[in-house]
């Protein structure tokens, strides 16, 4: 159980608080930062919530999401608010570099920093840490903080909507092994607030534009490569394809894991060409440790079944590099058993 006694004491006085999350925020990041913001504002604190880059269009429905500042569009004002703040909360990331340019600036300040996260191997540069790698989502930790400090607020439908959304997106609609009985107990408690999970799930997962669906279809029919002997699937997406199809990187959310619906695929890899590097996303079934693969070979990390990293090679060479390293990694795993 998280020890929130120190945080409770700190929040007994009205504070000026700065919240932020990671680049390219996902459902857990958005849901967690909004729920925490609602909670803190209800206690009379002055809160500035900031994302370091834009969120996907399909999150526009989140309650009060327009109140979150985009650092890229409001740099001067955001930095003014940071300078005024008494404390910074890093939500759903545990390395300030994952906050981009803003994270570098935060790291150079003397403002106390609080980590609320569920990823492995957190940085040491935080003054206070709320971390549990067994949690299915950071939203679980926000739930626990609110439960301990102001449990009645869990009946607030905006807070419950955000927490439920953060959990259900990060645990893959309760499919991932990170889902526990505690995860379901939290979801059950949030349902008591009266939230409409049918509507929420539809907004979260039934949100494709036609061009996004057609491009995914093209990927599966023309681009998907299967390596039956290794139980691996590979997809690549070039910058030219994204531009030519009028897509954003957020339109690829979920694409990495989709090939896992195949009964013979245990690891799916998606390579996305960016300006100076290739972003690689891994998704897996069962106990295949994608986080170890990402950490050892791709300067990345994440969770057991969902992780990512970077390769500083051209797109096709990145796939060749991956194929070399996956064979090496298979040998590494066998030596660990």
C-alpha positions as CSV (number, residue, x, y, z in Angstrom):
1,X,0.0,0.0,0.0
2,X,1.2,3.5,-0.8
3,X,2.3,5.7,2.1
4,X,0.5,9.0,1.5
5,X,1.0,10.5,5.0
6,X,3.7,12.9,3.8
7,X,1.7,14.0,0.8
8,X,-1.3,14.5,3.1
9,X,0.7,16.8,5.4
10,X,2.0,18.8,2.4
11,X,-1.5,19.3,0.9
12,X,-2.9,20.6,4.2
13,X,-1.9,24.1,3.0
14,X,-3.0,25.6,-0.3
15,X,-0.2,24.9,-2.8
16,X,0.8,25.9,-6.4
17,X,1.3,22.6,-8.2
18,X,2.6,21.6,-11.6
19,X,1.6,18.3,-13.2
20,X,3.1,16.8,-16.3
21,X,3.3,13.5,-18.2
22,X,5.3,11.8,-21.0
23,X,5.6,12.7,-24.7
24,X,2.8,11.4,-26.9
25,X,0.5,10.8,-23.9
26,X,-1.7,7.7,-24.0
27,X,-4.9,7.0,-22.2
28,X,-3.3,6.2,-18.9
29,X,-1.3,9.4,-19.0
30,X,-4.3,11.6,-19.9
31,X,-6.6,9.9,-17.5
32,X,-4.2,10.0,-14.6
33,X,-3.1,13.6,-15.0
34,X,-6.7,14.7,-15.3
35,X,-8.0,12.7,-12.3
36,X,-5.1,14.0,-10.2
37,X,-5.8,17.6,-11.3
38,X,-9.5,17.3,-10.4
39,X,-8.6,15.9,-7.0
40,X,-6.1,18.7,-6.2
41,X,-8.3,21.4,-7.4
42,X,-11.2,20.1,-5.3
43,X,-8.9,20.7,-2.3
44,X,-8.3,24.3,-3.3
45,X,-4.8,24.1,-4.8
46,X,-3.7,26.0,-7.9
47,X,-2.9,23.4,-10.5
48,X,-1.2,23.7,-13.9
49,X,-1.5,20.5,-15.9
50,X,0.9,20.2,-18.9
51,X,1.5,17.7,-21.7
52,X,4.9,18.0,-23.5
53,X,3.3,17.2,-26.9
54,X,-0.2,16.9,-28.4
55,X,-2.6,14.2,-27.5
56,X,-4.4,12.0,-30.1
57,X,-7.7,13.5,-31.5
58,X,-9.6,10.5,-30.2
59,X,-9.0,11.7,-26.6
60,X,-10.9,15.0,-27.2
61,X,-13.9,13.7,-25.2
62,X,-12.1,13.4,-21.9
63,X,-13.7,15.8,-19.3
64,X,-11.9,19.2,-19.2
65,X,-9.1,18.0,-21.4
66,X,-8.9,21.4,-23.0
67,X,-7.7,22.8,-19.7
68,X,-4.4,20.8,-20.1
69,X,-1.7,23.0,-21.6
70,X,0.4,21.8,-24.5
71,X,4.0,22.9,-23.8
72,X,4.8,23.1,-27.5
73,X,2.1,25.7,-28.0
74,X,2.5,27.6,-24.7
75,X,6.2,27.5,-23.8
76,X,6.6,30.9,-22.2
77,X,3.4,30.6,-20.1
78,X,4.2,27.0,-19.0
79,X,7.7,28.0,-17.9
80,X,6.2,30.9,-16.0
81,X,3.9,28.6,-14.2
82,X,6.7,26.1,-13.5
83,X,8.8,28.9,-11.9
84,X,5.8,29.7,-9.6
85,X,5.2,26.2,-8.6
86,X,6.1,24.7,-5.2
87,X,6.2,21.1,-6.4
88,X,6.2,19.1,-9.7
89,X,4.3,15.8,-10.2
90,X,5.7,13.5,-12.9
91,X,2.7,11.3,-13.8
92,X,3.0,8.0,-15.8
93,X,6.7,8.3,-16.6
94,X,9.8,7.7,-14.4
95,X,12.6,9.3,-16.4
96,X,12.5,13.0,-17.1
97,X,13.9,12.5,-20.6
98,X,10.6,11.0,-21.5
99,X,9.1,14.4,-20.9
100,X,11.2,15.8,-23.7
101,X,12.5,19.4,-23.6
102,X,10.3,20.3,-20.7
103,X,11.7,17.4,-18.7
104,X,15.2,18.7,-19.2
105,X,14.2,22.1,-17.9
106,X,12.4,20.5,-14.9
107,X,15.5,18.4,-14.1
108,X,17.6,21.6,-13.8
109,X,15.2,23.2,-11.2
110,X,15.4,22.8,-7.5
111,X,11.6,22.4,-7.2
112,X,10.7,19.2,-5.3
113,X,9.6,16.5,-7.6
114,X,7.1,13.7,-7.1
115,X,7.0,10.5,-9.1
116,X,3.7,8.7,-9.6
117,X,4.3,5.8,-12.0
118,X,4.2,2.0,-12.6
119,X,7.2,1.5,-14.9
120,X,10.4,-0.3,-14.0
121,X,13.8,1.3,-13.3
122,X,12.8,4.8,-12.2
123,X,15.3,7.6,-12.2
124,X,16.8,8.5,-8.8
125,X,16.2,12.3,-9.2
126,X,12.8,12.5,-7.5
127,X,12.2,13.7,-4.0
128,X,9.1,11.6,-3.4
129,X,8.1,8.4,-5.1
130,X,4.8,6.6,-5.5
131,X,5.8,3.6,-7.6
132,X,4.4,0.1,-8.0
133,X,5.5,-1.9,-11.0
134,X,2.8,-4.5,-10.3
135,X,0.0,-1.9,-10.9
136,X,-1.7,-2.3,-14.3
137,X,-1.7,1.4,-14.8
138,X,-0.6,4.7,-13.2
139,X,-4.3,5.4,-12.8
140,X,-4.4,2.6,-10.1
141,X,-1.9,4.6,-8.1
142,X,-3.9,7.8,-8.5
143,X,-7.0,5.9,-7.3
144,X,-5.1,4.7,-4.2
145,X,-3.9,8.3,-3.4
146,X,-7.5,9.6,-3.7
147,X,-8.9,6.6,-1.8
148,X,-6.6,7.3,1.2
149,X,-6.9,11.1,1.2
150,X,-10.4,11.9,0.0
151,X,-12.4,8.6,-0.7
152,X,-15.7,10.4,-1.4
153,X,-14.2,11.9,-4.5
154,X,-14.1,8.5,-6.1
155,X,-17.8,9.1,-6.6
156,X,-17.1,12.1,-8.8
157,X,-18.0,11.0,-12.3
158,X,-15.2,13.0,-14.0
159,X,-12.6,11.5,-11.7
160,X,-14.0,8.0,-12.1
161,X,-14.2,8.3,-15.8
162,X,-10.6,9.4,-16.1
163,X,-9.3,6.7,-13.8
164,X,-11.3,3.9,-15.4
165,X,-10.1,5.1,-18.9
166,X,-6.5,5.1,-17.7
167,X,-6.8,1.6,-16.4
168,X,-8.7,0.0,-19.2
169,X,-6.4,1.4,-21.9
170,X,-3.2,0.4,-20.2
171,X,-4.3,-3.1,-19.3
172,X,-5.6,-3.8,-22.8
173,X,-9.3,-4.0,-21.7
174,X,-8.2,-6.3,-18.9
175,X,-6.4,-8.7,-21.2
176,X,-2.8,-8.1,-20.2
177,X,-1.1,-10.2,-17.5
178,X,-0.7,-7.0,-15.5
179,X,-4.5,-7.2,-14.7
180,X,-5.0,-8.5,-11.2
181,X,-7.9,-9.0,-8.9
182,X,-7.0,-5.6,-7.4
183,X,-7.4,-4.1,-10.9
184,X,-10.9,-5.5,-11.1
185,X,-11.7,-4.4,-7.6
186,X,-10.7,-0.8,-8.5
187,X,-12.8,-0.9,-11.7
188,X,-15.7,-2.2,-9.7
189,X,-15.4,0.6,-7.2
190,X,-15.3,3.2,-10.0
191,X,-18.5,1.7,-11.5
192,X,-20.2,2.5,-8.3
193,X,-19.9,6.2,-9.2
194,X,-22.4,5.6,-12.0
195,X,-20.1,6.0,-15.0
196,X,-21.3,4.7,-18.3
197,X,-18.6,2.1,-19.3
198,X,-20.4,1.2,-22.5
199,X,-20.1,4.8,-23.7
200,X,-16.5,5.2,-22.3
201,X,-15.3,2.0,-24.0
202,X,-16.9,3.0,-27.3
203,X,-15.2,6.4,-27.1
204,X,-11.8,4.8,-26.3
205,X,-11.8,1.9,-28.7
206,X,-14.4,2.5,-31.5
207,X,-12.8,5.7,-32.6
208,X,-11.3,5.1,-36.1
209,X,-11.4,7.5,-38.9
210,X,-11.9,5.8,-42.3
211,X,-8.4,6.7,-43.5
212,X,-6.9,5.1,-40.4
213,X,-8.9,1.9,-40.9
214,X,-8.0,1.7,-44.6
215,X,-4.3,2.2,-43.8
216,X,-4.4,-0.6,-41.2
217,X,-6.0,-2.8,-43.8
218,X,-3.2,-2.0,-46.2
219,X,-0.6,-2.9,-43.5
220,X,-2.1,-6.3,-42.9
221,X,-2.8,-7.2,-46.5
222,X,0.4,-5.9,-48.1
223,X,3.1,-5.2,-45.4
224,X,2.8,-7.7,-42.6
225,X,5.7,-10.1,-42.4
226,X,5.4,-13.3,-40.4
227,X,8.3,-15.4,-39.2
228,X,6.6,-18.7,-38.2
229,X,9.8,-20.3,-36.9
230,X,10.2,-17.4,-34.4
231,X,6.5,-16.7,-33.8
232,X,7.2,-13.1,-34.7
233,X,5.4,-10.5,-36.8
234,X,6.9,-7.3,-38.2
235,X,5.4,-4.1,-39.6
236,X,7.2,-1.0,-40.9
237,X,5.8,2.5,-41.4
238,X,7.8,5.1,-43.2
239,X,7.5,8.9,-42.9
240,X,6.4,9.0,-46.5
241,X,3.5,6.6,-45.9
242,X,2.3,8.7,-42.9
243,X,2.4,11.9,-44.9
244,X,0.9,10.4,-48.1
245,X,-2.0,8.9,-46.2
246,X,-2.5,12.1,-44.1
247,X,-2.0,10.3,-40.9
248,X,-0.4,11.1,-37.6
249,X,1.7,8.9,-35.4
250,X,-1.3,8.6,-33.0
251,X,-3.2,6.8,-35.8
252,X,-0.8,3.9,-35.3
253,X,-1.8,3.5,-31.7
254,X,-2.8,-0.2,-31.2
255,X,-1.3,-1.3,-34.5
256,X,1.7,-2.9,-32.8
257,X,-0.3,-5.3,-30.8
258,X,-3.0,-6.2,-33.4
259,X,-1.1,-9.1,-35.0
260,X,-1.2,-10.9,-31.6
261,X,-4.7,-12.0,-32.5
262,X,-2.9,-14.7,-34.7
263,X,-2.6,-17.9,-32.7
264,X,1.0,-18.5,-33.8
265,X,2.4,-15.0,-33.0
266,X,3.9,-14.4,-29.6
267,X,5.9,-11.2,-30.4
268,X,4.8,-8.3,-32.6
269,X,7.2,-5.5,-33.6
270,X,6.2,-2.2,-35.2
271,X,8.9,0.0,-36.7
272,X,8.0,3.7,-37.3
273,X,10.4,6.0,-39.2
274,X,10.9,9.3,-37.5
275,X,13.0,12.3,-38.4
276,X,16.3,11.1,-36.9
277,X,15.6,7.6,-35.7
278,X,13.2,4.6,-35.9
279,X,10.8,4.1,-33.1
280,X,10.2,0.4,-32.4
281,X,7.2,-0.8,-30.4
282,X,7.0,-4.4,-29.0
283,X,3.9,-6.3,-27.9
284,X,3.9,-9.9,-26.7
285,X,1.8,-12.7,-25.3
286,X,2.4,-14.9,-22.2
287,X,5.7,-14.3,-20.5
288,X,7.9,-13.0,-23.3
289,X,9.8,-10.1,-21.7
290,X,9.6,-7.3,-24.3
291,X,10.9,-4.8,-21.6
292,X,14.2,-6.7,-21.4
293,X,14.5,-6.9,-25.2
294,X,13.9,-3.1,-25.4
295,X,16.3,-2.3,-22.6
296,X,19.2,-4.5,-23.8
297,X,19.2,-3.7,-27.5
298,X,17.0,-0.6,-28.2
299,X,17.7,2.0,-25.5
300,X,14.2,1.6,-24.2
301,X,12.0,-0.2,-21.7
302,X,8.5,-0.6,-20.6
303,X,6.4,-3.5,-19.3
304,X,6.6,-7.3,-19.7
305,X,4.2,-7.4,-22.7
306,X,4.4,-3.8,-24.0
307,X,7.5,-1.8,-24.4
308,X,9.5,0.3,-26.9
309,X,12.8,1.7,-27.9
310,X,14.8,3.5,-30.6
311,X,17.2,2.5,-33.4
312,X,19.5,5.0,-35.1
313,X,19.5,3.3,-38.5
314,X,17.5,3.6,-41.7
315,X,14.1,1.8,-41.6
316,X,15.0,-1.4,-43.4
317,X,18.4,-1.7,-41.7
318,X,16.5,-1.3,-38.4
319,X,14.5,-4.5,-39.2
320,X,17.8,-6.3,-40.1
321,X,19.3,-5.2,-36.8
322,X,16.2,-6.4,-35.0
323,X,16.3,-9.9,-36.7
324,X,20.0,-10.2,-35.6
325,X,19.3,-9.3,-32.1
326,X,16.1,-11.3,-31.6
327,X,18.1,-14.5,-32.3
328,X,20.7,-13.4,-29.8
329,X,18.0,-12.6,-27.3
330,X,16.4,-16.0,-27.7
331,X,19.8,-17.5,-26.7
332,X,20.0,-15.1,-23.8
333,X,16.6,-16.1,-22.5
334,X,17.4,-19.8,-22.7
335,X,20.6,-19.3,-20.6
336,X,18.4,-17.6,-17.9
337,X,16.0,-20.5,-17.5
